[in-house]
Amino acid sequence: MKENKSVRHISEIPAVYEEYKKDLKGYIARRVNILEDVEDVLQDVFVKLAQTDVEKNPIERISSWLYTVAQNQIIDYYRKKKEAVYNFSAKDGEEDSFVNTLMNLLTEESDSPEMQYLQSMVWVELEAALDELPKEQRNVFELTELEGFSFKDIFESTGIPVNTLLSRKRYAVLFLRERLQYLHQDMLLD
């Protein structure tokens, strides 16, 4: 694990970039599946660092700072994709209040630290739950809910029959609903 050092001078930023870009890119890639978008999010993180006046406001724990900014940039990325997520629901007709509630929470714009913390915690829990799914179910869920692809689009690119895709998505939703039930009851509905 990298030492969580401080950054106090602008001349330190290139070294920080070289030290953290690979690990940070991996972190982002586990949450954003399109390579070009991963690169964009990574670039946004380092642009934020470059825009920060580290001489007036030194960053005491750069690793924590970078990963927090990365998580916020990922949330912003999915906010921008919000329309695609909603279009999926309308196109493919599978209305699921759990998934809709989850996606609404994750894409809701808020300056509230409490909401940002809640979104961050939900992302962590969702990522952990997705890691437990079989790869085929996870892929269909991520493609439809997080990237906005229709079942028809997935069929055309993979050749997997739509009924198989529907079944995989349904199993994924059932698992996630069960696995994240406490979030739905305790946090999302309050």
N, C-alpha and C positions, 0 to 999 in steps of 0.2 A: 504494500500500500504506500502511496506517495505521501511524503511529509506535507502537512497542511501549513505551508509557509505564508509569509506576508508579502505583499507587493506595495512598495512605497515610492517607486520611481518609474516613470514611463519607459526608461531603458530596459526594465525587467520584463516587459510585455512580450517581446519576441521569444525569450527563453521560456516563458510560461506557455506560449503557444506551442512551441516544440515539445515541451514536456507533457502537456495535457491533451493535445489534439487527437491522438489515437484512442485513448481511453474514453474521452468525451464523445468521439464519433461513434464508438461502440455502444455507449449508453444511449445515445440518440437513436441509433439504428435499431435497437431493440424495441423502440417505441414508435418509430416512423419507418414504414416499409419501403418507401420510394427513395432510391439512392440520391437523386437530385435534390429531394426535399431534405434528406439528412444533411447534405452539404450546405443547403441554405440555412437550416437551423444552426448548424455548427458555426457558419459564418456570422450569423446574427449574434451568437454568444460572444464571439471575439470582437465584433463591432461594439457591443455594449461595453466590453472591457476597455477597448481603445477610447471610447467616449467618456469613460470614468476618469475624473481628475484624481489619480492615485497619489499625487503629491499633496493635495489638500485633504483628501479623504482616503488614506491608505486602506487597502484591503488586508485585514489581519489574517484571514484563513482563505486563501485563494481557491483551494480545492472545493471547499463548501460553497463558496461564492459562485464558482463556475457551474457546479451541478445545480444549484438553486436557479441560476439564470437559465440554464439549459431546460430545466423542468418548466419554467415559465414560458420559454420560447416554444416548447412543445405544446403547451396549452394554447398559446396564441395560434400556432399552426393548425390545431384542430378547430379552433374557433373559426378560422378562415374557411375551413372545409365543412363547416356546419351545414351550409345549404346542400351540399352533396349528400350528407347523412340524411337530412330530411327528405330529399328527393328519392332516396332509396326506399324509404318507408312508403311513400306514395306510389312509387312505380311497382314495387313487388308485393304490396298488399299485406305484408306480415306485420300487423300492428302488435307490438308487445310493450305494455306499459313499463315493465322493468327496464328494458333496453332504452326506451324513449326517455325515461326518467334519468337513467344513468348518462345518456348522451347529452341531455339538456344540462345536467349538472356540470359535466366536463367541459361543455362549450359555452357556458354562461359567462358573460363578460361582467367582471366585478373588480372594483378597486379595494374591496374589503379584504383586509388581511385574513379574517376568519374564513371567508369564502375561498380565497386562494389556498389557504392551508387545507381546507376540506377537499378541494379539487386535487391538491397534491397527494393527500392521503388516499383518495379514491383511485387515482392513477396507480399508486403503488400496489394497492389491493387488487385492482383489475389486472395489472401486469402479472402479479403472482398467480392469480386464478387462471389467466390465459396460459401461463407456463405449465399448468397442470393438465390442460386439454390435450387430447391427441392432435398431432400436427394438422391433419386434414380438417378437423373441426375448427381449430384455431385460425387456420388460413382463411376459411370461408367467413368466419365471424369478422376477422380483421378487414378482409377485402370489402365486405358489405357494409359493416357498421363504421369502420374507421376510415376507409378510403373511398367509400361511396360508389363502389361498383355494383351493377345489377347482376342478378343471377345469369341473365342472358350474356352479359359481357364476360363473365367468368367462364361460362360454357364455351363461348366462341374462342377464348384464349387457351383453355385447357382441354376441351373436349369432354369434360366430366358432365354427365347428364344433369339437367336442372333438378330433377327429382332427388338425385343423390346429393346435390348441393343443398337443397332445401332440408333434407334429412340431417345432414351434418350441421347446418346452421341451427336447426331446432334442438339437436342434442347439446350443442354448445350453449345455447340460451338457457336450456333447462339446467345444465350444470352450473352456469354462472349465476343464475337466479338462486339456486340452492347454496352455492359457495359464498355468495355475497349478500345473502338474505339479511344478515344483521345490519349491513349498510343501508339496505332498502328500508328496513323497519326503523332503525335508530336514527339515521342521519338524513336520508333523502326525503323522508316524508314529514319530518319535523319542521 
